Amino acid sequence: MAQGKVEICGVNTSKLPLLKNAEKEELFSRIEEGDKDAREQYIEGNLRLVLSVIKRFSSSNENVDDLFQIGCIGLIKAIDNFDSSLNVKFSTYAVPMIIGEIRRFLRDNNSIRVSRSLKDTAYKAIYAKENLTRKNLKEPTINEIATEIGISKEDIVYALDAIQNPMSLYEPIFTDGGDTLYVMDQISDKKNREETWVEHLSLSEAMKRLDEREHEIITLRFFEGKTQMEVADIIGISQAQVSRLEKNALRVMKNYLTV
């Protein structure tokens, strides 16, 4: 990686803003209210965090612009999923997200060399997908993404497929107070949801041991095949809280069923 580079992806890194804690709190409050300008300011105010992370990958010999773009995707995901009520510093939450995004990119790039133009198309599509999802509260179609960025759907599909890479279901995404969220926690199982172990047990009595919220989480997760993120949106709490409540509920049920 080139060292001492001032301009990355057209961004003058020597002039990046540095937000104070009070400014971060004020901006995030506005973000939670749907303020798009505040979100952009928060992204720009945390680009130094991306720069600090990509320095860890200086030995990768990857293009610094590529790493910066990928790191920014991780930063945006962190901002959009951060729960300020958890009393966790944003940087504590964001750094693993940024690192994970870069590591996935490096794994993919080491196995198959993808052209810069394909990667640019894929990044634009991913960014557009996230923006359209937030705007319309539903996942956009490939046609909607194509219209948004002005690229044919065939080229988008090809580009996204080119940067895909296998990922372990046990890939850690975020750790909070000892509770780790894994990739498998964000994947719904619609195909086999009727065949999961939960529905093969006599659960009526075990479910009665749960409180109302735990009961709802287990129902949504294992009977309706929802992801933890979807459950969090439905109930109105963070994904980390869903994970903790789900694990506790399963522990209570297991203890009852194994007595």
C-alpha positions in Angstrom: 0.0 0.0 0.0 1.3 3.4 -0.8 2.3 5.3 2.4 1.9 9.0 3.1 -0.8 9.5 0.4 -2.8 12.7 1.1 -5.6 12.2 -1.5 -7.6 8.9 -1.5 -10.5 8.4 -3.7 -10.6 12.2 -4.3 -10.7 12.9 -0.6 -8.1 15.1 0.9 -7.4 13.2 4.1 -5.3 16.0 5.6 -8.5 18.1 5.8 -10.9 15.6 7.2 -13.1 17.0 10.0 -12.6 15.7 13.6 -15.9 15.5 15.5 -16.1 16.1 19.2 -18.1 13.8 21.4 -20.9 16.3 21.8 -21.1 16.8 18.1 -21.2 13.0 17.5 -24.1 12.6 20.0 -26.0 15.5 18.5 -25.5 14.2 14.9 -26.5 10.7 15.9 -29.7 11.9 17.5 -30.5 13.6 14.2 -29.6 10.5 12.3 -32.1 8.4 14.4 -34.7 10.9 13.4 -34.0 10.4 9.7 -31.8 13.4 9.0 -29.8 12.5 5.9 -27.5 15.6 6.1 -26.5 14.5 9.6 -25.8 11.0 8.4 -23.5 12.4 5.7 -21.7 14.6 8.3 -21.3 11.7 10.6 -19.8 9.6 7.8 -17.4 12.3 6.8 -16.5 12.9 10.5 -15.5 9.3 10.9 -13.4 8.8 7.8 -10.3 9.1 9.9 -11.5 5.9 11.6 -11.4 4.2 8.2 -7.9 5.6 7.5 -6.6 4.2 10.9 -8.0 0.8 10.0 -6.6 0.5 6.5 -3.1 1.2 7.9 -3.3 -2.3 9.5 -3.4 -3.7 6.0 -0.3 -1.9 4.7 1.4 -5.2 3.9 -1.5 -6.4 1.6 -0.1 -4.6 -1.5 -3.7 -3.7 -2.4 -4.6 -0.4 -3.9 -5.2 2.1 -1.1 -8.2 3.5 -2.9 -9.9 0.1 -3.0 -9.3 -0.5 0.7 -10.6 3.0 1.5 -13.8 2.4 -0.5 -14.4 -1.0 1.2 -13.6 0.5 4.6 -16.2 3.2 3.9 -18.8 0.5 3.2 -18.0 -1.0 6.6 -18.3 2.4 8.2 -21.7 3.1 6.6 -23.0 -0.3 7.8 -21.8 0.4 11.3 -23.5 3.8 11.3 -26.8 2.4 10.0 -26.8 -0.5 12.6 -25.3 1.2 15.7 -27.5 1.3 18.8 -26.5 4.3 20.9 -28.5 2.9 23.9 -25.9 0.1 24.5 -23.4 2.5 26.0 -20.7 1.3 23.6 -18.4 3.8 21.9 -19.1 4.0 18.2 -15.5 3.3 17.3 -15.7 0.1 19.4 -18.6 -1.1 17.3 -17.4 0.3 13.9 -13.8 -0.9 13.8 -14.7 -4.7 13.7 -17.2 -3.9 11.0 -14.7 -2.1 8.9 -12.0 -4.7 9.4 -14.5 -7.5 8.5 -15.5 -5.7 5.3 -11.8 -5.3 4.3 -10.9 -8.9 5.2 -13.8 -10.2 3.0 -12.6 -8.1 0.2 -9.0 -9.3 0.6 -10.1 -13.0 0.6 -12.1 -12.4 -2.5 -9.3 -10.5 -4.2 -6.7 -13.2 -3.4 -8.7 -16.0 -5.0 -9.9 -14.2 -8.1 -8.6 -11.0 -9.5 -11.5 -8.7 -10.3 -11.1 -5.7 -12.6 -11.3 -2.2 -11.1 -14.4 -1.4 -13.3 -16.3 -4.4 -12.1 -15.5 -3.6 -8.5 -16.6 0.0 -8.9 -19.9 -1.2 -10.4 -20.4 -3.6 -7.5 -19.6 -0.9 -4.9 -22.1 1.5 -6.5 -24.7 -1.2 -6.6 -24.2 -2.1 -2.9 -24.3 1.6 -1.9 -27.4 2.2 -3.9 -29.1 -0.9 -2.5 -28.5 0.3 1.0 -29.8 3.8 0.3 -32.9 2.5 -1.5 -33.6 0.0 1.4 -33.5 2.8 3.9 -35.5 5.2 1.7 -38.3 2.7 0.8 -38.1 0.4 3.9 -37.8 -2.6 1.6 -35.1 -4.3 -0.4 -34.9 -2.9 -3.9 -35.2 -5.0 -7.1 -32.2 -5.3 -9.4 -34.1 -3.1 -11.9 -34.5 -0.4 -9.3 -30.8 -0.5 -8.5 -30.0 -0.3 -12.2 -32.2 2.7 -12.6 -30.7 4.4 -9.6 -27.1 4.2 -10.8 -27.6 4.2 -14.5 -26.0 0.8 -15.2 -27.7 -2.2 -16.9 -29.0 -4.9 -14.6 -26.9 -7.5 -16.4 -23.7 -5.6 -15.7 -24.7 -5.2 -12.0 -25.5 -8.9 -11.6 -22.2 -9.8 -13.2 -20.2 -7.3 -11.0 -21.8 -8.4 -7.8 -21.3 -12.1 -8.7 -17.6 -11.3 -9.4 -16.9 -10.0 -5.9 -18.8 -12.7 -4.0 -16.7 -15.0 -1.8 -17.6 -17.9 0.5 -18.1 -16.9 4.1 -18.3 -19.0 7.2 -21.7 -18.9 9.0 -19.6 -18.4 12.2 -17.9 -15.3 10.9 -18.1 -12.8 13.8 -19.8 -9.5 13.0 -19.9 -7.7 16.3 -19.1 -8.5 20.0 -20.8 -6.6 22.8 -20.2 -7.5 26.4 -19.2 -11.1 25.6 -22.2 -11.7 23.3 -21.0 -12.3 19.7 -23.2 -11.8 16.7 -22.4 -14.2 13.8 -23.3 -14.3 10.2 -25.7 -17.1 10.9 -27.7 -14.8 13.2 -28.5 -12.6 10.2 -29.7 -15.4 7.9 -33.3 -16.5 7.7 -34.2 -20.1 7.0 -37.3 -20.0 5.0 -36.7 -23.3 3.2 -36.3 -25.4 6.3 -38.1 -23.4 8.9 -40.8 -26.1 9.1 -38.2 -28.7 9.9 -36.1 -26.9 12.5 -35.5 -28.7 15.8 -37.8 -26.2 17.6 -40.9 -27.5 15.8 -40.0 -31.1 16.4 -40.2 -30.8 20.1 -43.1 -30.5 22.4 -42.7 -26.8 23.0 -46.0 -25.6 24.3 -45.0 -26.0 28.0 -41.4 -24.8 27.4 -42.7 -21.7 25.7 -44.8 -20.9 28.7 -41.6 -20.4 30.7 -40.7 -17.4 28.6 -41.7 -13.8 29.2 -43.8 -12.0 26.5 -40.8 -10.5 24.6 -38.8 -13.8 24.6 -41.8 -15.7 23.4 -42.3 -13.2 20.5 -38.6 -13.5 19.6 -38.6 -17.3 19.5 -41.8 -17.3 17.5 -40.5 -14.8 14.9 -37.0 -16.4 14.7 -37.9 -20.1 14.5 -41.5 -20.3 13.4 -41.5 -17.4 10.9 -37.9 -17.7 9.8 -37.0 -14.0 10.5 -33.4 -12.8 10.8 -32.3 -11.2 14.0 -32.2 -7.8 12.2 -35.8 -8.3 11.1 -36.9 -9.2 14.6 -35.1 -6.1 16.0 -37.0 -3.9 13.5 -40.4 -5.5 14.4 -39.9 -5.3 18.1 -38.1 -2.0 18.2 -34.9 -3.0 19.9 -31.3 -3.6 18.8 -30.0 -6.7 17.1 -27.6 -7.2 20.0 -30.5 -7.2 22.5 -32.4 -9.7 20.3 -29.4 -12.0 20.3 -29.1 -11.9 24.1 -32.8 -12.4 24.7 -32.9 -15.2 22.1 -30.0 -17.0 23.7 -31.5 -16.7 27.2 -34.9 -18.0 26.0 -33.3 -21.0 24.3 -31.3 -21.7 27.5 -34.5 -21.6 29.5 -36.3 -23.9 27.1 -33.5 -26.3 26.9 -33.2 -26.5 30.6 -36.9 -27.3 30.9 -36.9 -29.9 28.1 -33.8 -31.7 29.3 -35.0 -32.1 32.9 
